[in-house]
Structure formats: C-alpha cells, structure tokens
Amino acid sequence: MGTKGKPLPPRLYIPSIVKDLSRKMVFLGGPRQVGKTTLAQSLIKGYKDGHPAYLNWDNALSRQTILKGEWPKEQELIVFDEVHKRKGWQTLVKGIWDTWRNTQKFLITGSARLDIFRKGGDSMMGRYHYYRIHPFTLPELGFSKQNLSLLFQFGGFPEPLVEQDPTELRRWHLQRVSKLVRVDLRDLENVSDLDKVEILADLLHERVGSPLSYKSLAEDLQSTDKTVKRWVQILDSLYFCYLIPPFGSSKIKAIKKSQKLYLWDWSQIEDPGFRFENIVASHLLKLCDYWQDVLGHRAELRYIRDDSGKECDFVVIKDKKPVFAVECKLSETDVAPSLLHFRAKLGIPKWYQVHMGEKTRMIAPDFLILPFEEFCRKEKLI
C-alpha cells in the first residue's frame, strides 16, 4: 500500500463469500466503518449509488421495501444492511429466505455480532454462513516496514488508513465512538446511562493487554461490577473491543477466569508497547476467525498466565490443540524468561517472540525471535 490516497486491496474473503452465496444466506458482521458496505456493494452487479438491491434498515424507504418485499426480483443479489436492528428480524429474514431462496441470493450485514443477536424466535440454523470482517492487516497490505508503520500509526480501518492524516484520524476517533454509543448501542440495547458507557469506552484504552478488573472500572464509573460487565459485553458485541480468556492447562497453575481486553481499533492506544501487542492480537484473532468462518476449524485465541504472574501474551488453538505461542516485544530484546518456563512445561509445538526490529534469532528449533512481518509470512497470517 504505502502511498497516501492509494486504493486498498480487495478483501481476501470475497471468493469464499461468493461461493457460499450460491447455497445459503451470508451474514457479514464487523465493526462500524470496517468496510462491510463497500464489500457488499462490490458484489452487486452494476452497482451504482442508490442501487435498489442495496437496502439499509436505517433508511425509511429501504425499511418499507424490505417489509413489503418490493426489492428488484431481476437482481441476483440482495443486500440487507443493519436489518438486525428490527425486533424479531431473524423471523423476517428466515421467511424471506424460505420464499425466495431458489431465485435470489441474500447478504445480511451489520455492525453488531449477528450470531449473538440471532437469539430468540425461530432458529435459522443451516440457512446461513457467518463471516467476521476485520480491519486491514499487514499480509493484505503487503509486507514492508512502511506498511507496518502505517498500521501502527493509523490502524487498520479503511478511511484513516487511506487518508493518513493525524488530524483526520483524531476526528474520526471522536465520531466513531460517539456513533457507536449514541446510535448503534441505543438501537440494540436498553441502556439508560450512555454517558457512562462512552466514558467506559475511553477508559478501556488504558486496560489493553492486562487482565480486566470489573471492580476497578466500577469504582472509576461509580457503578456496580455487574453493570460494568454488561456494558463491556455490549461493547464487545458491537465490535469495539474483544476479550480473550486464559489457557487453562493442567500442567501449570494457570489462572482460569481473568480475561484480557483488546480493541478493534488499536490506533487510539497511547502506549507503543501495548499498541503493538494489540496489533499482534488483532492479526491472530483474524487468523482464528478465518480458520473458523472459511475453513470450518474450531479456532480460538488465548493467553497464558500462572498464579505466580508469569505470562505469555498469546497462544493460538486449532481444533482444541495449541498450535503456537507468541510473546510481543516492541524492540529486539533477549528471550522472555516466562516463555522458557512455559515451553518446558506445556508441550506447545512452536514458540515465537515477535518485535518491530530487523533481526531473527533461533533460540531452539521450535523457538524463534523474529520481526513481526517475518512471523506473518511464516505462519501464513492473512
């Protein structure tokens, strides 16, 4: 990528989505402004602004078109955007699919987790495939120090990544969080104190990479642990943040409950070390989601921590087996002692310590210290 204003590359998910649309509905979830609408519109033949096959529930005319079934029947693909904001939307969509499945294809997009908001009503199990669209990552943009630097400064969301303007990035931050809390959250959940939720979103920037304490947040917000936990879960469902649980191996005295928090937009994290850790987390989560959404593997991202405080930032699990573990260091440093400790006990096949420097060192055949871009190549991140 590199150059300001240069178009971003096409999404890697597109061939799989096109294939799945020939058989089932496709649900496309992801953060606000991550590029879901752009992807969806690119799949509509002959797309132009205001195309009648693209219907956004937030638009009054589109709502009536969906409810009356008056979308163009000659168009192969119909896109429903944000339709999950309607109460009982799953029953509506199921009825549409059962009626028109033999003549049309349907793509459902939303800025909330459609797998969570599919609760209640008649199940749509077996009628759809679910994809999670992530911010752009280094393998998508191209392996270079310049692209990694751009991701580090501007994040992986399309608009600020193309603009590459610090002032516009700050303005974008303010607008995104405000719209997420004041519009998306209000439409989906009954939360009376939106001001405190917006303050919570700001406080979470300082909690990245550490086990999350709801008690501490509750004290800061003058609220209860239970209420703050619910608010964090809502922000998670709206793709503002995500939580990863500990790896509870019986081979170590592992902690079992405390989750670590990361943000979908890492560009607001001030501490450079935690910002880099969040970048690595987001790349690994994207890999896990790709393995699950596209390839059908059970995959998850966890971290390792024992009761003495020793920690490894991440372990990637595929089909219930740990595949590799990763520790993040901003610069080229000696191996973290905790990694050697866990390596001797856990039997995880590959260990990495990644950094933003230049050099690669082999500690052992199964243990490398290496630049982040080299790690992305080696483990075929996407």
C-alpha positions in Angstrom: 0.0 0.0 0.0 2.2 2.8 1.3 1.1 5.8 -0.7 -1.5 8.2 0.7 -4.8 8.0 -1.1 -4.0 4.8 -2.9 -6.9 2.4 -3.1 -6.9 -0.5 -0.6 -6.6 -4.1 -2.0 -9.7 -6.3 -2.3 -10.7 -8.4 0.6 -9.5 -11.9 0.9 -12.9 -13.2 1.9 -14.6 -12.4 -1.4 -14.2 -15.7 -3.2 -15.5 -17.7 -0.2 -18.4 -15.3 0.2 -19.4 -15.6 -3.4 -19.2 -19.4 -3.2 -21.3 -19.6 -0.1 -23.9 -17.2 -1.5 -24.7 -19.8 -4.2 -26.0 -22.1 -1.4 -27.1 -20.1 1.6 -27.5 -16.7 3.0 -24.3 -15.0 4.2 -24.2 -12.9 7.4 -21.4 -10.4 7.4 -20.5 -8.9 10.8 -17.8 -6.5 11.8 -17.0 -3.1 13.3 -18.6 0.1 12.2 -16.7 1.6 9.2 -14.6 -1.5 8.6 -15.7 -1.9 5.0 -18.7 -4.2 5.1 -20.9 -2.0 3.0 -18.1 -1.5 0.4 -17.6 -5.2 0.2 -21.3 -5.9 -0.1 -21.8 -3.3 -2.8 -18.9 -4.6 -4.8 -20.8 -7.9 -5.2 -24.0 -6.3 -6.7 -23.9 -6.4 -10.4 -24.0 -3.0 -12.0 -23.8 -1.3 -8.6 -24.2 2.5 -8.5 -25.1 4.9 -5.7 -28.6 4.2 -4.5 -28.9 0.8 -6.2 -32.3 -0.8 -5.3 -30.6 -4.1 -4.4 -28.8 -2.5 -1.5 -31.3 -1.9 1.3 -30.3 -0.2 4.6 -32.7 -0.6 7.5 -31.7 2.8 8.8 -33.3 4.3 5.7 -37.1 4.7 6.0 -37.7 3.9 2.3 -35.5 0.8 2.5 -37.3 -0.4 5.6 -40.6 -0.3 3.7 -39.1 -2.0 0.7 -37.9 -4.9 2.9 -41.1 -5.3 4.8 -43.2 -5.3 1.6 -40.8 -7.5 -0.3 -40.5 -4.9 -3.1 -36.8 -5.2 -3.9 -36.0 -5.9 -7.6 -36.7 -9.5 -8.4 -34.5 -9.4 -11.5 -31.4 -8.6 -9.4 -29.4 -11.7 -8.5 -28.1 -10.5 -5.1 -30.0 -8.5 -2.5 -28.2 -6.9 0.5 -29.9 -6.1 3.8 -27.8 -3.8 5.9 -28.4 -3.3 9.7 -31.7 -5.3 9.5 -30.8 -6.8 12.9 -32.0 -3.6 14.5 -35.6 -4.7 13.9 -37.1 -6.6 16.7 -37.7 -10.1 15.5 -35.5 -9.6 12.5 -34.5 -13.3 12.4 -38.1 -14.4 11.7 -38.4 -11.8 8.9 -35.2 -12.8 7.3 -36.0 -16.6 7.6 -39.3 -16.0 5.9 -37.7 -14.1 3.1 -35.1 -16.8 2.6 -37.6 -19.6 2.6 -39.7 -17.8 0.0 -37.0 -16.5 -2.4 -34.1 -18.9 -1.9 -34.5 -20.6 -5.3 -34.4 -17.3 -7.3 -32.3 -14.8 -5.3 -29.2 -14.6 -3.1 -29.2 -12.6 0.2 -26.3 -11.0 2.0 -27.1 -9.7 5.6 -24.6 -7.2 7.0 -24.4 -5.5 10.4 -22.2 -3.6 12.9 -23.2 -5.9 15.7 -22.5 -9.6 16.2 -25.3 -11.2 14.2 -24.5 -14.6 15.9 -25.3 -13.0 19.3 -28.4 -11.0 18.2 -29.8 -14.1 16.5 -31.3 -15.0 19.9 -35.0 -15.8 20.3 -37.6 -16.6 17.7 -37.3 -19.3 15.1 -33.8 -20.5 14.5 -32.1 -20.0 11.2 -29.6 -22.8 11.8 -28.5 -24.3 8.5 -29.7 -21.4 6.4 -26.6 -19.1 6.6 -22.8 -18.9 6.9 -21.3 -16.2 9.1 -18.2 -14.1 8.3 -16.4 -11.6 10.6 -14.8 -8.8 8.6 -11.6 -7.5 10.3 -9.6 -4.3 9.8 -6.8 -4.5 7.2 -3.7 -6.4 8.3 -0.1 -6.5 7.1 -0.4 -9.5 4.8 -3.3 -7.8 3.0 -1.5 -4.5 2.5 1.9 -6.1 1.6 4.9 -7.0 3.6 7.0 -3.9 4.2 8.3 -1.8 7.1 6.4 1.2 5.6 3.0 -0.7 5.7 3.6 -1.9 9.3 4.4 1.7 10.3 1.2 2.9 8.7 -0.8 0.2 10.5 0.9 1.1 13.7 0.0 4.8 13.4 -3.4 4.8 11.7 -4.9 1.4 12.5 -6.5 -1.0 10.0 -9.8 0.8 9.3 -10.0 1.9 5.6 -10.8 5.6 5.9 -7.9 6.7 8.2 -5.6 4.2 6.5 -6.2 5.8 3.1 -6.2 9.4 4.4 -3.0 9.0 6.5 -3.7 12.3 8.2 -3.3 12.5 12.1 -5.8 15.3 12.4 -8.5 13.4 10.4 -7.6 10.3 12.5 -8.4 12.1 15.7 -11.7 13.5 14.3 -12.6 10.0 13.0 -12.0 8.6 16.5 -14.4 11.0 18.1 -17.1 10.4 15.5 -16.8 6.6 15.5 -17.1 6.2 19.3 -20.0 8.7 19.5 -21.9 7.0 16.8 -21.2 3.5 18.2 -22.6 4.5 21.6 -25.3 7.1 20.7 -26.6 5.2 17.6 -25.7 1.6 17.4 -25.9 0.8 21.1 -29.1 2.8 21.6 -30.8 0.8 18.7 -29.9 -2.6 20.1 -29.9 -2.4 23.9 -31.8 -0.6 26.6 -29.0 1.3 28.3 -30.1 4.4 30.2 -26.6 5.9 31.0 -25.0 6.3 27.6 -22.6 9.0 29.0 -21.0 6.4 31.3 -20.7 3.9 28.5 -18.9 6.5 26.5 -16.6 7.2 29.4 -16.1 3.4 29.8 -15.0 3.1 26.1 -12.4 5.8 26.8 -11.2 4.0 30.0 -10.7 0.7 28.1 -7.9 2.2 26.1 -5.8 2.1 29.2 -6.7 -1.5 30.1 -5.4 -3.1 26.9 -3.2 -6.1 27.4 -4.0 -6.6 31.1 -6.4 -8.9 32.9 -9.6 -6.9 33.1 -10.9 -5.9 36.5 -14.6 -5.0 36.5 -14.3 -3.9 40.1 -11.7 -1.3 39.2 -13.8 0.0 36.3 -16.9 0.1 38.5 -15.1 2.3 41.0 -14.0 4.7 38.3 -17.5 4.9 36.9 -19.3 4.8 40.3 -21.3 1.9 39.2 -21.6 -1.8 40.1 -19.4 -4.7 38.8 -22.4 -6.4 37.3 -23.4 -3.3 35.3 -19.9 -2.6 34.0 -19.5 -6.2 33.0 -22.8 -5.9 31.0 -21.6 -2.7 29.3 -18.3 -4.3 28.3 -20.2 -7.3 26.9 -22.3 -4.8 24.8 -19.2 -3.0 23.6 -17.8 -6.4 22.7 -21.0 -7.3 20.7 -20.6 -4.0 18.8 -17.0 -4.8 17.8 -15.5 -2.0 19.9 -13.4 -4.4 22.0 -12.8 -8.1 22.4 -11.8 -10.4 25.3 -9.5 -13.4 25.3 -9.6 -16.0 28.1 -6.6 -17.7 29.7 -5.2 -21.0 28.6 -6.2 -23.3 31.5 -3.7 -26.1 31.1 -3.4 -28.6 34.0 0.3 -28.7 33.5 0.7 -25.3 35.2 -1.1 -23.5 38.0 -2.9 -21.4 35.4 -5.4 -18.7 36.2 -8.8 -19.6 34.8 -11.1 -16.6 34.8 -9.4 -13.3 34.2 -9.8 -12.2 30.6 -7.5 -9.8 28.7 -9.0 -7.0 26.7 -8.1 -5.6 23.2 -9.6 -3.0 20.8 -10.6 -3.4 17.2 -9.1 0.0 16.6 -5.7 -0.1 18.1 -4.7 3.4 16.8 -6.1 5.1 20.0 -3.8 3.2 22.3 -1.1 5.6 23.6 1.5 3.2 25.0 3.5 1.9 22.0 4.2 -1.5 23.6 0.5 -2.2 24.2 -0.4 -0.8 20.8 2.0 -3.3 19.2 0.6 -6.1 21.3 -2.9 -5.2 20.2 -1.8 -5.2 16.5 -0.5 -8.7 17.0 -3.6 -9.8 18.9 -5.8 -8.5 16.0 -3.8 -10.3 13.4 -4.0 -13.6 15.4 -7.8 -13.2 16.0 -8.3 -12.6 12.3 -6.5 -15.8 11.5 -8.6 -17.7 14.1 -11.8 -16.3 12.7 -10.7 -17.1 9.1 -10.0 -20.7 10.1 -13.4 -21.0 11.6 -15.6 -18.9 9.2 -14.0 -20.0 5.9 -12.3 -23.4 6.6 -14.6 -24.8 9.3 -12.0 -25.4 12.0 -12.6 -24.7 15.7 -10.1 -21.9 16.5 -9.6 -19.6 19.4 -7.1 -17.1 20.8 -6.0 -17.3 24.4 -3.2 -16.2 26.7 -1.0 -18.0 29.2 -0.7 -16.9 32.8 0.0 -18.8 36.0 -0.7 -17.9 39.6 2.8 -16.5 40.1 2.3 -13.9 37.5 4.4 -15.5 34.7 2.7 -14.8 31.3 2.9 -15.4 27.6 0.9 -12.9 25.5 -0.9 -15.4 23.2 -1.5 -19.0 22.3 -3.4 -20.0 19.1 -5.6 -23.1 19.4 -6.9 -25.0 16.5 -9.3 -28.0 16.8 -8.7 -28.0 20.6 -4.9 -28.2 20.2 -2.4 -25.4 20.8 -0.5 -24.6 17.6 1.9 -21.9 18.6 2.6 -19.3 21.3 3.6 -15.7 20.8 5.2 -13.1 23.0 5.3 -9.4 21.9 8.3 -7.0 22.4 8.4 -3.7 20.7 12.2 -3.9 20.1 14.8 -6.6 19.8 15.4 -8.0 23.3 16.6 -11.2 24.9 14.1 -14.0 25.3 11.5 -13.5 27.9 12.2 -15.9 30.8 8.5 -16.8 31.2 8.5 -18.3 27.7 11.3 -20.7 28.5 9.4 -21.6 31.7 6.1 -22.4 29.9 7.9 -24.0 26.9 9.4 -26.6 29.3 6.0 -27.4 30.8 3.3 -27.1 28.1 4.5 -29.0 25.0 3.2 -26.3 22.6 5.0 -27.1 19.3 6.2 -23.6 18.3 7.2 -20.5 20.2 7.8 -17.0 18.9 8.9 -13.7 20.3 8.0 -11.0 17.8 9.2 -7.5 17.5 9.3 -4.4 15.2 13.1 -4.7 14.6 15.1 -6.3 11.9 16.9 -9.4 13.2 16.0 -13.0 13.6 17.5 -15.3 16.2 16.9 -19.0 16.7 16.7 -19.9 20.4 15.9 -23.6 19.6 14.5 -25.5 16.6 11.0 -24.7 18.0 11.7 -21.2 19.2 12.4 -18.0 17.2 12.8 -14.4 18.0 11.9 -12.6 14.8 10.4 -9.4 13.1 6.6 -9.3 13.1 6.4 -9.3 9.3 8.6 -12.4 9.0 6.3 -14.1 11.6 3.2 -13.2 9.5 4.8 -14.9 6.5 6.0 -18.0 8.4 2.6 -18.7 9.9 0.6 -17.6 6.8 -1.4 -15.0 8.6 -4.0 -13.2 6.4 
